[in-house]
């Protein structure tokens, strides 16, 4: 046996988003379950065949999903909230999707970010749970790959401890006592899965326990050890690859000695700490080191010379029979292939590696070890030439940007007056009612909107005709907002495909991919821009749209921007300079846009930072530099305006208790925050810490198609007003409304305004 290549997971969306379209066609009733399953199977098998063709030796199976891998685990083990009914059989598609999307009578399951990246998972609810194995999906997909393609794959299953830790009971994430209580109830189901896998000839299973990188105390290892010991006893012939990712192991020695046959370590996002442990503390000689050496959530081509040197270091720790080369994490989080990027600058294209190219890199590195560098010398030479060309290019050496960066140290970035002074001036200028209503920014992008944009991009619609259409759509929605009774309006963002991609298209140093889609949640695909060079402002980005919308109404219209850190966290960022440096380049560019909006008469400017919390490093010792950099770049962007210009920001799906001090430090005049899917628990962060500025806690969930009732929204408002003064509170949905349909959007907003009015009426009625 020699060094082999292994993969941890492959993207679901399809090269042309075939998987996304499949889900949405089913939801719309355009195909039945039988057609759905037949097409889904074709996509699964095509992905497996491609990985085999790219030279992957150990191919993952059951990493596919019909929505989300955590939801799959929920459905498989009957962790189904009672509001959806009771089940004793494998869920059909309608019941499965009800958990994720809600129904007319049952709210959707909570959704939150997967560790610190822009992927959302469905949060398990362990309230009054009765575990039962409803579906051994891991065996089904293993058997399918074996029967159809002759691939003896590696089933990928979320480990029992991480599954529990990622879930909640009574609205709170499970603590150690709750995990200890539930693990013995859950483990027999995992044991049954493992026994059935072993009985059907499975050799290896990939057991993902990503929460291991967050353990810091030796006692925290016990549940993992208990689970792995029980699984080994249940299926002693089944080999287990215990997979960790996204960071290093603080408890390295304890983890690598757990009772498994292979340990997967992230050697890309580990701050060098896993490698230090390997070189200093060694590695068990009876285990396989599954070395994550290729970046699984960025898009840059690896320096194969440097990676080869890393592999040689690893071979001083283990022999070639005990080394697998693999990505640092699942390739779910990168686009599929660069072959469709036909419009990319060749210098940039040579420096990119999407999922397929990353698997090719693994194959090359495996050949270097097994057959010698000469066997792949052409690939190595091409890699070196491509990286050199990109780093020497003018894209990465802009003298104006360098000069602006050098000037940062001599500047301070603070608002002219404290908030108490600013807010009085803003109230006088805006003249808004108590509990003002607004939305987060975007409105539904109908089929017509998308069709017009596509026609314009293909030069089948003139610039003038496209602009006329956008104006007509903006005008229609300004009127709809006025008719609904909203107080602060938005232009609707009909010109934008994505809140980050749009800005990337307007600034230098960004590349907007043609087909670089990745999954964000469910069928929702995003196309993160690639930040490959120095970022600079060249022309106004949003000013014309905001000014036009404001000309249609006497009510204030918000200017809508995306903040630097969110652009960073939702982009693929160049890796040749520190992220903070790129972030400040973006902030300097956006500062000019903010000033241009103010100069054009826009009174409220919203600079959204929804990804601030999601990008927080997994280890607390790395938090403060990240948060300090976030505040600094936000203030670069926003601090140049006059006191009576109101700065808003928006954040979503976060544990805000972790960052409440940072939220205060941003010094935004108004912040809007998601709370509905977390059932208002985020309010407790403000209850415990207080907040002296204005705030909107999202009063209904926009990720579900259901229309919330007036009473439901009124209850959410009332709950928030027990913590936040009525003079501070704004009424708004959780997030933007781009993905919703127009009828449900109008109905929901109508109910939101009615709920606000009901609360105001109650507040104005003297108590008896």
LOFI-283297 format. One record per residue (C-alpha): residue in one letter; x, z, y. Coordinates in steps of 0.25 Angstrom, whole numbers, plus 5000, padded with zeros to 4 digits. Each point is the difference from the previous one (the first is absolute). Layout:
// residues N
A|X|Z|Y .
...
***
This chain:
// residues 768
X|5000|5000|5000 .
X|5005|4997|5014 .
X|4995|5003|5014 .
X|4985|4995|5002 .
X|4991|4997|5011 .
X|4987|5008|5002 .
X|4989|4999|5010 .
X|4990|5011|5004 .
X|4988|4992|5005 .
X|4996|4986|5006 .
X|4992|4997|5012 .
X|4985|4998|4997 .
X|4995|4991|5011 .
X|5005|4987|4995 .
X|5008|4989|5007 .
X|4988|4995|5007 .
X|4992|5013|5000 .
X|4992|4996|4988 .
X|4998|5014|4995 .
X|4995|5004|5014 .
X|4990|4989|5000 .
X|4996|5003|4986 .
X|4996|5014|5004 .
X|4992|4996|5012 .
X|4993|4989|4993 .
X|4995|5010|4990 .
X|4996|5010|5011 .
X|4992|4989|5007 .
X|4993|4997|4987 .
X|5006|4986|4999 .
X|5005|5002|4986 .
X|4996|5009|4988 .
X|5008|5010|4993 .
X|5003|4990|4988 .
X|5006|4990|5010 .
X|5008|5011|5007 .
X|5006|5005|4988 .
X|5004|4986|4995 .
X|5007|4997|5013 .
X|5007|5014|5001 .
X|5006|4997|4987 .
X|5005|4987|5004 .
X|5007|5006|5012 .
X|5006|5012|4991 .
X|5006|4990|4990 .
X|5005|4991|5011 .
X|5008|5012|5006 .
X|5005|5004|4986 .
X|5005|4986|4997 .
X|5007|4999|5014 .
X|5007|5013|4998 .
X|5005|4995|4986 .
X|5005|4987|5006 .
X|5007|5007|5011 .
X|5008|5007|4989 .
X|4994|5014|5000 .
X|5004|5007|4987 .
X|4990|5012|5000 .
X|4987|4995|5007 .
X|4989|5010|5005 .
X|4986|4999|4995 .
X|4987|5007|5005 .
X|5007|5000|5014 .
X|4988|4991|5003 .
X|4987|5006|5006 .
X|4987|4995|5004 .
X|5001|5009|5013 .
X|5011|5011|5000 .
X|5008|5006|4989 .
X|4996|5014|5003 .
X|4985|4996|5000 .
X|5003|4994|4986 .
X|5005|5014|4995 .
X|4988|5007|5006 .
X|4991|4990|4993 .
X|5008|5001|4987 .
X|5000|5015|4999 .
X|4985|5002|5006 .
X|5005|5007|5013 .
X|4987|4995|5006 .
X|4993|5008|5010 .
X|4986|5004|4996 .
X|4994|4992|5012 .
X|5002|4987|4993 .
X|4993|5005|4987 .
X|5005|5004|4986 .
X|5008|4991|4991 .
X|5004|5000|4985 .
X|5005|4986|4999 .
X|5009|4990|5007 .
X|4995|4997|5014 .
X|4995|4986|5003 .
X|5004|4994|5012 .
X|4989|5004|5009 .
X|5002|5015|4997 .
X|5015|4998|5001 .
X|4999|4994|5014 .
X|4989|5010|5004 .
X|5011|5011|5000 .
X|5009|4992|5009 .
X|4990|4994|5010 .
X|4988|5010|4999 .
X|4985|4997|4998 .
X|4988|5001|5009 .
X|4998|5015|4995 .
X|5015|5004|4997 .
X|5011|5000|5009 .
X|5013|4993|4996 .
X|5011|5008|4994 .
X|5011|5004|5010 .
X|5012|4991|5002 .
X|5013|5003|5005 .
X|5014|4995|5001 .
X|5009|4999|4988 .
X|5012|5009|5003 .
X|5006|4994|5013 .
X|4997|4985|4999 .
X|4988|4992|5004 .
X|4992|5000|4987 .
X|4988|5008|4999 .
X|4995|5006|4987 .
X|4987|5007|4996 .
X|5001|5015|5000 .
X|4996|5006|4987 .
X|4989|5011|5001 .
X|5002|5012|4990 .
X|4988|5007|5004 .
X|4992|5004|4987 .
X|5007|4990|4992 .
X|4998|4997|4985 .
X|5012|4992|4995 .
X|4997|4990|4990 .
X|5007|4987|4996 .
X|4991|4989|5003 .
X|5010|4989|4999 .
X|5014|4998|4995 .
X|5003|4989|5010 .
X|5014|5001|4997 .
X|4998|4996|4985 .
X|4991|4989|5004 .
X|5010|4993|5009 .
X|5011|5002|4991 .
X|4992|4994|4988 .
X|4996|4988|5009 .
X|5015|4997|5005 .
X|5004|5001|4985 .
X|4989|4991|4994 .
X|5000|4990|5011 .
X|5014|4998|5004 .
X|5009|5008|4990 .
X|5004|5010|5010 .
X|5003|5014|4995 .
X|4998|5006|5014 .
X|5002|5013|5006 .
X|4987|5007|5004 .
X|5000|5007|5013 .
X|4992|5012|5002 .
X|4999|5010|5011 .
X|5006|5014|4995 .
X|4990|5011|4998 .
X|5007|5010|5010 .
X|5001|4989|5011 .
X|4985|4996|4997 .
X|4996|5015|5002 .
X|5009|5002|5012 .
X|4995|4987|5007 .
X|4985|5006|4999 .
X|4992|5010|5006 .
X|4990|5011|4997 .
X|4991|5006|5010 .
X|5006|4991|5010 .
X|5014|5005|4998 .
X|5012|4994|4993 .
X|5003|5007|4987 .
X|5009|5012|5001 .
X|5009|5005|4988 .
X|4989|5009|4995 .
X|4990|4989|5000 .
X|5010|4990|4993 .
X|5003|5011|4989 .
X|4985|5002|4998 .
X|4996|4985|4999 .
X|5013|4995|4992 .
X|4996|5006|4987 .
X|4986|4993|5001 .
X|5006|4987|5004 .
X|5012|4999|4990 .
X|4992|4998|4987 .
X|4995|4987|5006 .
X|5014|4995|5003 .
X|5004|5004|4986 .
X|4989|4992|4995 .
X|5005|4988|5008 .
X|5014|5002|4996 .
X|4996|5001|4985 .
X|4992|4987|5001 .
X|5011|4993|5006 .
X|5010|5005|4990 .
X|4991|4996|4989 .
X|4999|4986|5005 .
X|5015|4998|5001 .
X|5003|5003|5014 .
X|5015|5003|5002 .
X|5001|5004|5014 .
X|4990|5006|5010 .
X|5003|5001|5015 .
X|4995|5014|5005 .
X|5000|5000|5015 .
X|5002|5014|5006 .
X|5003|4997|5014 .
X|4997|5014|5005 .
X|5012|5005|4993 .
X|5008|4995|5012 .
X|4992|5011|5008 .
X|5004|5012|4991 .
X|5010|5009|5006 .
X|4998|5013|4992 .
X|5004|5001|4985 .
X|4987|5006|4997 .
X|4993|4987|5004 .
X|5006|4993|4989 .
X|4993|5008|4989 .
X|4987|4992|5000 .
X|5008|4987|4998 .
X|5008|5006|4989 .
X|4987|5005|4993 .
X|4993|4987|5001 .
X|5012|4992|4995 .
X|5002|5010|4989 .
X|4986|4998|4995 .
X|5000|4985|5001 .
X|5013|4999|4992 .
X|4994|5010|4989 .
X|4987|4991|5000 .
X|5007|4987|4999 .
X|5015|5002|4996 .
X|5003|4985|4997 .
X|4996|4996|5014 .
X|5011|4998|5010 .
X|4997|5005|5014 .
X|5007|4995|5013 .
X|4997|5011|5010 .
X|4999|4993|5013 .
X|5003|5005|5014 .
X|5001|4993|5013 .
X|4999|5000|5016 .
X|5011|5011|5001 .
X|5011|5008|4993 .
X|4998|5012|4990 .
X|5003|5014|5006 .
X|4999|5005|4986 .
X|5009|4990|4994 .
X|5006|5008|4988 .
X|4986|5005|4996 .
X|4993|4986|5000 .
X|5011|4992|4993 .
X|4999|5010|4989 .
X|4985|4999|4997 .
X|4996|4996|4986 .
X|5000|4985|5003 .
X|5008|4988|4995 .
X|5002|4993|5014 .
X|5001|5005|5014 .
X|4996|4991|5012 .
X|5008|5003|5013 .
X|4998|4994|5013 .
X|5014|4996|5005 .
X|4995|4993|5013 .
X|4991|5010|5007 .
X|5008|5012|4996 .
X|5009|5002|5012 .
X|5011|4999|4990 .
X|4997|5013|4994 .
X|4996|4995|4986 .
X|5013|4992|4999 .
X|5008|5012|5004 .
X|4993|5008|4989 .
X|5003|4990|4990 .
X|5015|4999|5004 .
X|5002|5015|5002 .
X|4991|5006|4989 .
X|4999|4989|4990 .
X|4989|4995|4991 .
X|4995|5004|4986 .
X|5007|4991|4990 .
X|4988|4999|4991 .
X|4991|4994|5011 .
X|4999|4987|5007 .
X|5002|4999|5015 .
X|4989|4991|5006 .
X|5007|4997|5013 .
X|4992|4996|5011 .
X|5010|4991|5008 .
X|4991|4990|5006 .
X|4991|5003|5012 .
X|4986|5000|4996 .
X|4993|5001|5014 .
X|5008|4992|5009 .
X|5003|4985|4999 .
X|5015|4998|5003 .
X|5009|4993|4990 .
X|5009|5010|4993 .
X|5015|4999|5003 .
X|5003|4997|4986 .
X|5015|5003|5001 .
X|4996|5014|5005 .
X|4990|5001|4989 .
X|5010|4996|4990 .
X|5010|5011|5005 .
X|4988|5010|4998 .
X|4998|4996|4986 .
X|5015|5001|4997 .
X|4999|5015|5006 .
X|4988|5002|4990 .
X|5008|4995|4989 .
X|5010|5011|5002 .
X|4988|5010|4997 .
X|4993|4993|4989 .
X|5004|4989|4990 .
X|4993|4986|5000 .
X|4991|5004|4989 .
X|4994|5011|5008 .
X|4998|4992|5013 .
X|4988|4993|5005 .
X|5000|4993|5014 .
X|4986|4999|5007 .
X|4994|5001|5014 .
X|4999|5014|5006 .
X|4985|5000|5000 .
X|4989|4990|4996 .
X|5000|4987|5006 .
X|4985|5002|5004 .
X|5005|5002|5014 .
X|5007|4987|5003 .
X|4994|4986|5001 .
X|5002|4991|4987 .
X|5009|4988|5003 .
X|5007|4994|5012 .
X|4998|4986|4994 .
X|4987|4998|5009 .
X|5008|5004|5013 .
X|5002|4985|5003 .
X|5000|5003|5015 .
X|5011|5011|5001 .
X|5013|4998|5007 .
X|5010|4996|4988 .
X|5009|5011|5005 .
X|4989|5010|4999 .
X|4995|4995|4987 .
X|5014|5001|4993 .
X|4999|5015|5003 .
X|4986|5003|4994 .
X|4997|5005|4987 .
X|4985|5002|4996 .
X|4996|5005|4986 .
X|5004|4988|4992 .
X|5014|4999|5007 .
X|5002|5014|4997 .
X|4998|4998|4986 .
X|5010|4988|5000 .
X|5010|5010|5007 .
X|4998|5010|4988 .
X|5003|4988|4991 .
X|5012|4996|5007 .
X|5006|5014|5000 .
X|4996|5002|4985 .
X|5008|4987|4997 .
X|5012|5005|5009 .
X|5001|5012|4991 .
X|4997|4994|4986 .
X|5007|4986|5002 .
X|5009|5002|5012 .
X|4999|4995|5015 .
X|5005|4986|4997 .
X|4987|4998|4992 .
X|4992|5001|5013 .
X|5011|4997|5010 .
X|4992|4990|5008 .
X|4988|5010|5002 .
X|5010|5010|5005 .
X|5007|4990|5009 .
X|4986|4996|5006 .
X|4996|5014|5002 .
X|5012|5003|5008 .
X|4999|4988|5009 .
X|4986|5002|5003 .
X|5002|5015|5004 .
X|5012|4996|5009 .
X|4992|4989|5007 .
X|4988|5009|5003 .
X|5009|5012|5005 .
X|5008|4990|5009 .
X|4988|4993|5005 .
X|4995|5001|5015 .
X|4987|5006|4995 .
X|5008|5013|4997 .
X|5010|4999|5012 .
X|4991|5000|5013 .
X|5008|5005|5012 .
X|4988|5003|5009 .
X|4994|5009|4989 .
X|5014|5007|4998 .
X|5001|5002|5015 .
X|4986|5006|5001 .
X|5003|5009|4988 .
X|5013|5005|5007 .
X|4992|5004|5013 .
X|4990|5009|4992 .
X|5010|5012|5000 .
X|4999|5000|5016 .
X|4985|5000|5000 .
X|4989|5011|4998 .
X|4986|4997|4994 .
X|4989|5009|5005 .
X|4987|4998|5007 .
X|5000|5003|5015 .
X|4991|5012|5000 .
X|4995|5010|4989 .
X|4987|4997|4992 .
X|4992|5010|5008 .
X|5003|4992|5013 .
X|4998|4986|4993 .
X|4987|5003|4993 .
X|4993|5004|5014 .
X|5005|4987|5006 .
X|4995|4992|4987 .
X|4987|5007|5000 .
X|4998|4996|5015 .
X|5004|4986|4997 .
X|4992|4997|4987 .
X|4988|5009|5003 .
X|4996|5001|4985 .
X|4989|5008|4995 .
X|5002|5013|4991 .
X|5003|4996|4986 .
X|5004|4986|5003 .
X|4998|4989|4989 .
X|5010|4989|4996 .
X|5006|4993|4988 .
X|5014|4999|4995 .
X|5002|4986|5004 .
X|4997|4989|4991 .
X|4986|4994|4996 .
X|4996|4992|4988 .
X|5008|4987|4997 .
X|4989|4991|4995 .
X|5001|4988|4991 .
X|4999|4992|5013 .
X|5011|5008|5007 .
X|5009|4998|4988 .
X|4997|4985|4999 .
X|5002|4997|5015 .
X|5013|5007|4999 .
X|5004|4992|4988 .
X|4996|4987|5006 .
X|5008|5003|5012 .
X|5012|5003|4992 .
X|4999|4987|4993 .
X|4999|4993|5013 .
X|4986|4996|4996 .
X|4994|5007|5013 .
X|5006|4999|5014 .
X|5006|5011|5007 .
X|4989|4999|5011 .
X|4989|5000|4989 .
X|5006|5012|4993 .
X|5001|5008|5013 .
X|4985|4996|5004 .
X|4996|5005|4986 .
X|5008|5013|5002 .
X|4994|5002|5014 .
X|4986|4998|4994 .
X|5002|5010|4989 .
X|5006|5010|5010 .
X|4988|4998|5009 .
X|4990|5002|4989 .
X|5006|5013|4996 .
X|5002|5006|5014 .
X|4985|4997|5001 .
X|4997|5007|4986 .
X|5008|5012|5004 .
X|4993|5001|5013 .
X|4986|4999|4993 .
X|5005|5011|4990 .
X|5003|5009|5012 .
X|5015|5002|4997 .
X|5007|5006|5012 .
X|5014|4994|4998 .
X|5001|4986|4995 .
X|5010|4991|4993 .
X|5002|4985|4999 .
X|4999|5000|4985 .
X|5014|4994|4996 .
X|4994|4987|4995 .
X|5013|4993|5003 .
X|5008|5010|4991 .
X|5002|4999|4985 .
X|5006|5013|4999 .
X|5004|5011|5010 .
X|5015|4999|4997 .
X|5001|4985|4996 .
X|4994|4996|5013 .
X|5011|5007|5008 .
X|5011|4995|4991 .
X|4995|4986|5003 .
X|5002|5002|5015 .
X|5014|5007|5000 .
X|5013|4995|4997 .
X|5007|5005|4988 .
X|4987|4999|4991 .
X|4997|4990|4989 .
X|4985|4999|4997 .
X|5000|4996|4985 .
X|4991|4989|4995 .
X|4996|5007|4987 .
X|5007|5013|5000 .
X|4988|5008|4996 .
X|5000|5014|4994 .
X|4989|5010|4996 .
X|4996|5011|5010 .
X|4987|5005|4993 .
X|4991|4993|4990 .
X|4999|4985|5003 .
X|5005|5003|5014 .
X|5013|4992|5001 .
X|5009|5001|5012 .
X|5011|4991|5004 .
X|5011|5008|5006 .
X|5009|4993|5010 .
X|5015|4999|4997 .
X|5009|5006|5011 .
X|5012|4993|4998 .
X|5007|4999|5014 .
X|5001|5007|5013 .
X|4986|5003|5006 .
X|4997|4995|5015 .
X|4988|4998|5008 .
X|4998|4985|5005 .
X|4986|4999|5005 .
X|4987|5008|5002 .
X|4993|5003|4986 .
X|4986|5006|5002 .
X|4998|4999|5016 .
X|4992|4987|5000 .
X|4990|5005|4990 .
X|4999|5014|5006 .
X|4998|4995|5014 .
X|4989|4990|4995 .
X|4992|5010|4993 .
X|5001|5010|5012 .
X|4995|4989|5009 .
X|4987|5000|4991 .
X|4996|5014|5003 .
X|5000|5012|5010 .
X|5004|5009|4988 .
X|5014|5003|4997 .
X|5007|4991|4990 .
X|5012|5005|4992 .
X|5012|4992|4999 .
X|5005|5001|4985 .
X|5014|5001|4996 .
X|5007|5004|4987 .
X|5011|5011|5002 .
X|5015|4998|4996 .
X|5000|5009|4988 .
X|4987|4994|4994 .
X|5006|4986|5002 .
X|5013|5006|4993 .
X|4992|5006|4988 .
X|4991|4988|4998 .
X|5011|4990|5001 .
X|5012|4996|4991 .
X|5011|5005|5009 .
X|5014|4995|5001 .
X|5010|5009|4992 .
X|5013|4996|5007 .
X|4998|5010|5012 .
X|4993|5014|5000 .
X|4985|5000|5001 .
X|4999|5008|5012 .
X|5008|4989|5007 .
X|4990|4990|4997 .
X|4989|5009|5004 .
X|5005|5002|5013 .
X|5002|4985|5002 .
X|4985|4999|4997 .
X|4997|5011|5010 .
X|5007|4993|5011 .
X|4993|4987|4998 .
X|4986|5007|4999 .
X|5003|5008|5013 .
X|5000|4987|5007 .
X|4986|4997|4994 .
X|4994|5013|5004 .
X|5005|4998|5014 .
X|4994|4986|5001 .
X|4987|5005|4995 .
X|4999|5011|5010 .
X|5004|4990|5011 .
X|4989|4991|4996 .
X|4990|5011|5002 .
X|4998|5006|4986 .
X|4997|5015|5002 .
X|5001|5004|4985 .
X|5011|4996|4991 .
X|5000|5004|4985 .
X|5013|5000|4993 .
X|4997|5002|4986 .
X|5009|5008|4991 .
X|4992|5001|4987 .
X|5012|5000|4991 .
X|5008|5011|5006 .
X|4997|5010|4989 .
X|5001|4991|4988 .
X|5014|4996|5004 .
X|5004|5015|5000 .
X|5012|5002|4990 .
X|4996|5006|4987 .
X|5010|5011|5002 .
X|4998|5010|5011 .
X|5015|5001|5004 .
X|4999|4985|5005 .
X|4987|5002|5008 .
X|5005|5004|5014 .
X|5009|4988|5003 .
X|4988|4991|4996 .
X|4990|5007|5008 .
X|5009|5001|5012 .
X|5003|4985|4999 .
X|4985|4998|5000 .
X|4997|5008|5012 .
X|5012|4993|5008 .
X|4995|4986|4997 .
X|4986|5003|5003 .
X|5004|5006|5013 .
X|5009|4988|5003 .
X|4987|4991|4998 .
X|4990|5009|5008 .
X|5007|5008|5011 .
X|5001|4990|5011 .
X|4985|4999|5004 .
X|4994|5007|5011 .
X|4993|5014|4999 .
X|4986|4994|5000 .
X|5002|4990|4989 .
X|4995|5006|4987 .
X|5009|4999|4988 .
X|4993|5001|4986 .
X|5006|4999|4986 .
X|4994|5000|4986 .
X|5004|5006|4987 .
X|4994|4999|4986 .
X|5000|5006|4986 .
X|5010|5011|5002 .
X|5003|5015|4998 .
X|5001|5003|5015 .
X|5004|5014|4998 .
X|5014|4995|4997 .
X|5001|4992|5013 .
X|4991|5008|5010 .
X|5012|5003|5009 .
X|5004|4986|5000 .
X|4986|4995|5004 .
X|5001|5010|5012 .
X|5013|4995|5003 .
X|4996|4985|5001 .
X|4992|5005|5013 .
X|4989|4989|4998 .
X|4988|5003|5008 .
X|4990|4998|4989 .
X|5003|4999|4985 .
X|4990|4995|4989 .
X|5001|5005|4986 .
X|4994|4997|4987 .
X|4992|5011|4993 .
X|4988|4995|4993 .
X|5006|4997|4986 .
X|5007|5013|5000 .
X|4987|5007|5003 .
X|5004|5006|5013 .
X|5012|5008|4994 .
X|5010|4994|5010 .
X|4992|5008|5011 .
X|5006|5013|4995 .
X|5014|4995|5004 .
X|4994|5000|5015 .
X|4993|5013|4997 .
X|5012|5007|4996 .
X|5010|4994|5010 .
X|4991|4996|5012 .
X|5000|4988|5008 .
X|4999|4999|5016 .
X|4998|4985|5002 .
X|4989|4991|4996 .
X|4997|4996|4986 .
X|4990|4992|4992 .
X|4999|5004|4985 .
X|4994|4988|4993 .
X|4986|5002|4997 .
X|4997|4990|4989 .
X|5008|4993|4989 .
X|5003|4985|5003 .
X|5006|4997|4986 .
X|4986|5001|4993 .
X|4989|4990|5002 .
X|4990|5010|5001 .
X|4993|5003|5013 .
X|5000|5015|5004 .
X|4988|5007|5004 .
X|4998|5006|5014 .
X|4999|5014|4994 .
X|5013|4998|4992 .
X|5007|4996|5013 .
X|4994|5011|5008 .
X|5005|5010|4990 .
X|5014|4995|5001 .
X|4999|5001|5015 .
X|4995|5014|4999 .
X|5010|5004|4991 .
X|5011|4995|5009 .
X|4994|5007|5012 .
X|5002|5013|4993 .
X|5015|4998|5002 .
X|5001|4991|5012 .
X|4994|5002|5014 .
X|4989|4990|5003 .
X|5007|4996|5013 .
X|5012|4995|4991 .
X|4993|4993|4989 .
X|4998|4985|4998 .
X|4990|4993|4990 .
X|5006|4988|4992 .
X|5001|4995|4986 .
X|5012|5003|4991 .
X|5007|4987|5002 .
X|4999|4985|5004 .
X|4988|4992|4995 .
X|5006|4987|4997 .
X|4998|5000|4985 .
X|4985|5004|5001 .
X|4988|4991|5001 .
X|4993|4998|5013 .
X|4986|5006|4996 .
X|5006|5013|4994 .
X|5009|5001|5012 .
X|4989|4999|5010 .
X|4991|5010|4992 .
X|5011|5010|4999 .
X|5003|5000|5015 .
X|4986|5001|5003 .
X|4999|5012|4992 .
X|5013|5005|5006 .
X|4994|4999|5014 .
X|4987|5006|4996 .
X|5007|5012|4994 .
X|5008|5002|5012 .
X|4988|5000|5009 .
X|4993|5010|4990 .
X|5012|5009|5002 .
X|4999|4999|5015 .
X|4985|5003|5000 .
X|5002|5012|4992 .
X|5012|5005|5009 .
X|4991|4998|5012 .
X|4988|5008|4995 .
X|5001|5014|5003 .
X|5001|5010|4988 .
X|4988|5009|4999 .
***
